[in-house]
Amino acid sequence: MGYRLGVDVGGTFTDLLLFDDASGDFWRHKTPSTPADSSEGILNGVEVICAAAGLTPSAIDTFLHGTTVATNAMLEGKGARVGLVTTKGYRQVMQIARSFVPGGLAGWIVWPKPEPLARLQDTVEVKGRMDAQGQEMRPVDDDDIREQLGKLKGRGIETLTVSLVNAYLNGDHELRVAAIAREVMPDIPLSLSHEVLPEMQEYERTLTTVANAAVRPIVGRYVRNLRSRLAAAGMAGKLSLLRSDGGLMSSQKAEEHPVALLMSGPAGGVTGALWVAKHAGLDNILTLDVGGTSTDVALIEHGEPRRVRTTEVGHLSVRASSLDVKTVGAGGGSIAYVPELTKALRVGPQSAGAVPGPAAYGKGGTLPTVTDANVVLGYLPENLLGGTFKLDRAAATAAVQTIADALGISLMAAARGIIDIVNENMFGALRMISVQQGYDPRDFALMGFGGAGPLHVNAVARLMGSYPAVSPVSPGVLCALGDATTRTRTETARSLSKRVSETSIAAVMALLTEMDVQVRAELVADGIPAADIETAFEIDVRYAGQAFEVPMTIDLATLQAGGIAALTARFDAEHLRLFTFNMDTEHELVNLRAVALGKALDLPAHQLPVGDGNPAAAKLRDHTLWMDGAEQAAVIYDRARLRAGDVIPGPAIVIEMDSTTLIETRHIGTVDRFGNIMITPA
């Protein structure tokens, strides 16, 4: 056993958490992100955190990393130029797309249709055809393939996608196109649809494979650059990246399949919350990950986060597994403003980011942000990051005063208005993943993390009725904790698309067993011992004629014992919960999925010495803050000196190196044995 380093790159800060696997000791560090080249900020952090631990980078065995490189490339439209090879007659597959238009009834009038990732002039057709059973109807023509690829080569494409009709059943034609493409354009990365997404539905399969191709050169360059810079710094350990579904993949696999990284960044917080919840004895949790630019929320029920089969990034909705995370433009750097037309206060989604940042950061920012409002109200003391980061209260006051002047109200009322609006924005996001999914938020605890999560978690829990409001240990680097404590994961899928009466338990078991062998072999190839691999399975079920499916988790023993009837009975119960009705229609098994998981990383959680309930030993000083429309006497505590069982009456502020926790009036915070602060109404 050695050292493990989790690194999460955010819009404002890069978080690092270094673990000693043997002792459970850990070190944490936050360093400003470097948007122009994320690896620069990472290397700065690695140098500092290794010095703090008294070791060199060569001692780090495993480097685990959540990244937004693929996400940002999609959002900013900076993906590579993609060439697309389709079956003859399907050249417009990306332009036809789906008929869904976002917005109200008049959305089709005002919605500008986004430019497809693969343009029509960069799309060619080839002869040949597989039928709906995967049998060859017409063979491919090598001369035709060379002619069409020659057209693409002359158009300056940077990456190539091959997506042929019914290739999910038989990929032989795609493989032939790929073999010729490697001769015609040997330096162009290839993405084949039957390898990226072996599922039915031509548009979704093509879109997902094109998205994979679009980000592949960008992610590949980033991963290779990071690997070489880490090696130059002396780190020879294994580099793994966090997938959108909360699992890990090797850096080599990430270069080939980067579409699995589109929600890598937010996934780290959810996996970190799972680790905290397991030790804190919490089963049902809503997560509130508040960073500098945005807030990510997710739902964990019975210790399992909700996963979805689509990853949404901007206007794109690709078919790739991800944690069900919703994002709103509400963070510590969100800019407050008063539009001239409405004269109504707005907060976000625009952000001051890392450069210049909030006015309080003293880096040249002058626009009022959520952080500035927290400083003005006294919720955020002037010293951050253990005293290494000084806040400029005068600059924050001047920035928020512009809002007060525009609205004709007092400074404190303007600052509190900014906080109330951003809290409501977070509340709205949490409703989307709870109430709108059929869950009662009062059945869940609310865990706030990220740099600003613990500042807002008490107020948002009050709006939601979700208690306790939890401020975990090291909330500012919880995403990095998630990167460091999750499991290696890979998956494969097959489309079955048969009614229950048309198949049998033996046929389904045979397919799942075959997929089990495939995914286990992939993890073994990544260096995971066969004895450490577990496999889970999902079957997408629907009523015949429906256009959507509900994924049902299953294990082979349960499926064998209960048969397909037990699976469809579970589907009926879940369909009733989600949609409040069932149908008198035969069931259909649509897709099968096998997921292989490496060994769970068992990191010990440090327990605090037990106190007598009085937090006086952790008191730093008396303080004054603005709450409930008036100045309030409060106390500032040092989290490092709190003991298990300490009870902190609000209003109070608990500070630590990477975050600040606010306990409101009429609430109390109780420290559990692992150091988590559980906030409940007094």
ChimeraX attribute file (.defattr): number of C-alpha atoms within 10 A of each C-alpha:
attribute: neighborCount
match mode: 1-to-1
recipient: residues
	/A:1	8
	/A:2	12
	/A:3	21
	/A:4	22
	/A:5	29
	/A:6	27
	/A:7	29
	/A:8	31
	/A:9	27
	/A:10	26
	/A:11	21
	/A:12	24
	/A:13	24
	/A:14	22
	/A:15	28
	/A:16	30
	/A:17	27
	/A:18	25
	/A:19	22
	/A:20	17
	/A:21	16
	/A:22	11
	/A:23	12
	/A:24	14
	/A:25	15
	/A:26	15
	/A:27	14
	/A:28	25
	/A:29	22
	/A:30	26
	/A:31	19
	/A:32	19
	/A:33	25
	/A:34	20
	/A:35	18
	/A:36	8
	/A:37	12
	/A:38	20
	/A:39	20
	/A:40	15
	/A:41	20
	/A:42	25
	/A:43	16
	/A:44	16
	/A:45	23
	/A:46	24
	/A:47	14
	/A:48	16
	/A:49	22
	/A:50	20
	/A:51	12
	/A:52	12
	/A:53	15
	/A:54	8
	/A:55	13
	/A:56	15
	/A:57	21
	/A:58	15
	/A:59	15
	/A:60	21
	/A:61	16
	/A:62	18
	/A:63	21
	/A:64	27
	/A:65	28
	/A:66	30
	/A:67	26
	/A:68	20
	/A:69	22
	/A:70	28
	/A:71	21
	/A:72	16
	/A:73	17
	/A:74	21
	/A:75	13
	/A:76	9
	/A:77	13
	/A:78	13
	/A:79	23
	/A:80	21
	/A:81	21
	/A:82	26
	/A:83	30
	/A:84	30
	/A:85	26
	/A:86	21
	/A:87	22
	/A:88	14
	/A:89	12
	/A:90	19
	/A:91	19
	/A:92	14
	/A:93	20
	/A:94	22
	/A:95	16
	/A:96	11
	/A:97	14
	/A:98	10
	/A:99	7
	/A:100	8
	/A:101	14
	/A:102	11
	/A:103	10
	/A:104	9
	/A:105	8
	/A:106	10
	/A:107	12
	/A:108	14
	/A:109	9
	/A:110	9
	/A:111	11
	/A:112	9
	/A:113	10
	/A:114	9
	/A:115	11
	/A:116	16
	/A:117	23
	/A:118	25
	/A:119	15
	/A:120	16
	/A:121	12
	/A:122	20
	/A:123	24
	/A:124	23
	/A:125	19
	/A:126	25
	/A:127	17
	/A:128	17
	/A:129	20
	/A:130	23
	/A:131	14
	/A:132	15
	/A:133	9
	/A:134	16
	/A:135	12
	/A:136	15
	/A:137	11
	/A:138	11
	/A:139	11
	/A:140	20
	/A:141	14
	/A:142	14
	/A:143	11
	/A:144	14
	/A:145	21
	/A:146	16
	/A:147	13
	/A:148	16
	/A:149	24
	/A:150	14
	/A:151	15
	/A:152	21
	/A:153	17
	/A:154	8
	/A:155	12
	/A:156	12
	/A:157	16
	/A:158	20
	/A:159	24
	/A:160	31
	/A:161	27
	/A:162	27
	/A:163	29
	/A:164	30
	/A:165	28
	/A:166	24
	/A:167	28
	/A:168	26
	/A:169	20
	/A:170	20
	/A:171	20
	/A:172	15
	/A:173	24
	/A:174	25
	/A:175	16
	/A:176	14
	/A:177	22
	/A:178	19
	/A:179	12
	/A:180	16
	/A:181	22
	/A:182	13
	/A:183	10
	/A:184	16
	/A:185	16
	/A:186	11
	/A:187	11
	/A:188	16
	/A:189	20
	/A:190	23
	/A:191	25
	/A:192	26
	/A:193	27
	/A:194	26
	/A:195	17
	/A:196	26
	/A:197	21
	/A:198	21
	/A:199	26
	/A:200	21
	/A:201	12
	/A:202	19
	/A:203	19
	/A:204	21
	/A:205	26
	/A:206	30
	/A:207	25
	/A:208	23
	/A:209	28
	/A:210	31
	/A:211	27
	/A:212	32
	/A:213	33
	/A:214	31
	/A:215	28
	/A:216	26
	/A:217	21
	/A:218	18
	/A:219	26
	/A:220	20
	/A:221	12
	/A:222	19
	/A:223	21
	/A:224	14
	/A:225	14
	/A:226	19
	/A:227	19
	/A:228	14
	/A:229	16
	/A:230	21
	/A:231	14
	/A:232	11
	/A:233	15
	/A:234	14
	/A:235	21
	/A:236	18
	/A:237	19
	/A:238	14
	/A:239	21
	/A:240	24
	/A:241	29
	/A:242	34
	/A:243	32
	/A:244	28
	/A:245	30
	/A:246	31
	/A:247	27
	/A:248	28
	/A:249	24
	/A:250	19
	/A:251	23
	/A:252	16
	/A:253	15
	/A:254	21
	/A:255	22
	/A:256	19
	/A:257	21
	/A:258	29
	/A:259	30
	/A:260	28
	/A:261	32
	/A:262	31
	/A:263	29
	/A:264	30
	/A:265	28
	/A:266	31
	/A:267	28
	/A:268	34
	/A:269	32
	/A:270	33
	/A:271	29
	/A:272	24
	/A:273	27
	/A:274	24
	/A:275	20
	/A:276	22
	/A:277	21
	/A:278	11
	/A:279	13
	/A:280	18
	/A:281	9
	/A:282	17
	/A:283	16
	/A:284	20
	/A:285	29
	/A:286	27
	/A:287	27
	/A:288	31
	/A:289	31
	/A:290	30
	/A:291	25
	/A:292	27
	/A:293	24
	/A:294	23
	/A:295	27
	/A:296	26
	/A:297	28
	/A:298	26
	/A:299	28
	/A:300	24
	/A:301	15
	/A:302	9
	/A:303	17
	/A:304	14
	/A:305	22
	/A:306	15
	/A:307	19
	/A:308	16
	/A:309	18
	/A:310	17
	/A:311	25
	/A:312	18
	/A:313	15
	/A:314	12
	/A:315	11
	/A:316	17
	/A:317	15
	/A:318	24
	/A:319	23
	/A:320	22
	/A:321	21
	/A:322	25
	/A:323	26
	/A:324	25
	/A:325	27
	/A:326	16
	/A:327	16
	/A:328	19
	/A:329	23
	/A:330	28
	/A:331	33
	/A:332	31
	/A:333	32
	/A:334	30
	/A:335	26
	/A:336	30
	/A:337	21
	/A:338	16
	/A:339	11
	/A:340	8
	/A:341	6
	/A:342	8
	/A:343	11
	/A:344	11
	/A:345	17
	/A:346	17
	/A:347	25
	/A:348	23
	/A:349	17
	/A:350	17
	/A:351	26
	/A:352	25
	/A:353	24
	/A:354	21
	/A:355	17
	/A:356	15
	/A:357	26
	/A:358	32
	/A:359	27
	/A:360	29
	/A:361	22
	/A:362	17
	/A:363	13
	/A:364	13
	/A:365	20
	/A:366	21
	/A:367	25
	/A:368	30
	/A:369	33
	/A:370	30
	/A:371	28
	/A:372	35
	/A:373	30
	/A:374	24
	/A:375	24
	/A:376	28
	/A:377	22
	/A:378	20
	/A:379	27
	/A:380	25
	/A:381	19
	/A:382	15
	/A:383	15
	/A:384	17
	/A:385	17
	/A:386	12
	/A:387	11
	/A:388	9
	/A:389	12
	/A:390	15
	/A:391	22
	/A:392	18
	/A:393	21
	/A:394	14
	/A:395	23
	/A:396	27
	/A:397	21
	/A:398	19
	/A:399	23
	/A:400	27
	/A:401	22
	/A:402	19
	/A:403	24
	/A:404	20
	/A:405	12
	/A:406	16
	/A:407	15
	/A:408	11
	/A:409	12
	/A:410	12
	/A:411	20
	/A:412	21
	/A:413	17
	/A:414	25
	/A:415	27
	/A:416	19
	/A:417	19
	/A:418	27
	/A:419	23
	/A:420	16
	/A:421	18
	/A:422	26
	/A:423	19
	/A:424	15
	/A:425	19
	/A:426	26
	/A:427	19
	/A:428	14
	/A:429	20
	/A:430	27
	/A:431	17
	/A:432	16
	/A:433	20
	/A:434	19
	/A:435	11
	/A:436	11
	/A:437	13
	/A:438	14
	/A:439	17
	/A:440	14
	/A:441	22
	/A:442	14
	/A:443	15
	/A:444	25
	/A:445	26
	/A:446	31
	/A:447	29
	/A:448	31
	/A:449	33
	/A:450	30
	/A:451	26
	/A:452	29
	/A:453	28
	/A:454	28
	/A:455	27
	/A:456	26
	/A:457	30
	/A:458	31
	/A:459	20
	/A:460	25
	/A:461	27
	/A:462	18
	/A:463	13
	/A:464	20
	/A:465	17
	/A:466	22
	/A:467	21
	/A:468	24
	/A:469	29
	/A:470	33
	/A:471	29
	/A:472	25
	/A:473	19
	/A:474	23
	/A:475	31
	/A:476	33
	/A:477	29
	/A:478	32
	/A:479	33
	/A:480	31
	/A:481	31
	/A:482	30
	/A:483	35
	/A:484	31
	/A:485	25
	/A:486	24
	/A:487	20
	/A:488	24
	/A:489	25
	/A:490	22
	/A:491	20
	/A:492	19
	/A:493	23
	/A:494	21
	/A:495	18
	/A:496	19
	/A:497	19
	/A:498	16
	/A:499	17
	/A:500	17
	/A:501	9
	/A:502	9
	/A:503	15
	/A:504	13
	/A:505	15
	/A:506	11
	/A:507	9
	/A:508	19
	/A:509	16
	/A:510	11
	/A:511	15
	/A:512	23
	/A:513	12
	/A:514	11
	/A:515	23
	/A:516	21
	/A:517	13
	/A:518	16
	/A:519	22
	/A:520	25
	/A:521	15
	/A:522	16
	/A:523	23
	/A:524	15
	/A:525	11
	/A:526	15
	/A:527	10
	/A:528	17
	/A:529	13
	/A:530	14
	/A:531	9
	/A:532	12
	/A:533	19
	/A:534	15
	/A:535	19
	/A:536	16
	/A:537	21
	/A:538	18
	/A:539	24
	/A:540	21
	/A:541	27
	/A:542	24
	/A:543	23
	/A:544	19
	/A:545	10
	/A:546	11
	/A:547	7
	/A:548	12
	/A:549	18
	/A:550	19
	/A:551	22
	/A:552	17
	/A:553	14
	/A:554	14
	/A:555	13
	/A:556	16
	/A:557	10
	/A:558	11
	/A:559	16
	/A:560	14
	/A:561	10
	/A:562	12
	/A:563	17
	/A:564	17
	/A:565	13
	/A:566	14
	/A:567	18
	/A:568	20
	/A:569	12
	/A:570	13
	/A:571	22
	/A:572	20
	/A:573	13
	/A:574	17
	/A:575	19
	/A:576	13
	/A:577	14
	/A:578	14
	/A:579	10
	/A:580	10
	/A:581	11
	/A:582	14
	/A:583	11
	/A:584	7
	/A:585	11
	/A:586	13
	/A:587	23
	/A:588	23
	/A:589	25
	/A:590	23
	/A:591	20
	/A:592	23
	/A:593	22
	/A:594	27
	/A:595	19
	/A:596	25
	/A:597	22
	/A:598	24
	/A:599	16
	/A:600	13
	/A:601	13
	/A:602	11
	/A:603	16
	/A:604	12
	/A:605	15
	/A:606	13
	/A:607	12
	/A:608	17
	/A:609	12
	/A:610	14
	/A:611	16
	/A:612	10
	/A:613	15
	/A:614	13
	/A:615	22
	/A:616	14
	/A:617	13
	/A:618	17
	/A:619	16
	/A:620	15
	/A:621	10
	/A:622	11
	/A:623	16
	/A:624	16
	/A:625	20
	/A:626	20
	/A:627	17
	/A:628	9
	/A:629	9
	/A:630	10
	/A:631	13
	/A:632	17
	/A:633	14
	/A:634	21
	/A:635	20
	/A:636	21
	/A:637	23
	/A:638	18
	/A:639	24
	/A:640	14
	/A:641	14
	/A:642	26
	/A:643	25
	/A:644	21
	/A:645	21
	/A:646	23
	/A:647	22
	/A:648	25
	/A:649	20
	/A:650	21
	/A:651	24
	/A:652	26
	/A:653	25
	/A:654	28
	/A:655	22
	/A:656	21
	/A:657	22
	/A:658	21
	/A:659	24
	/A:660	28
	/A:661	31
	/A:662	25
	/A:663	28
	/A:664	26
	/A:665	17
	/A:666	11
	/A:667	17
	/A:668	20
	/A:669	30
	/A:670	22
	/A:671	27
	/A:672	19
	/A:673	20
	/A:674	18
	/A:675	25
	/A:676	22
	/A:677	30
	/A:678	24
	/A:679	28
	/A:680	20
	/A:681	16
	/A:682	11
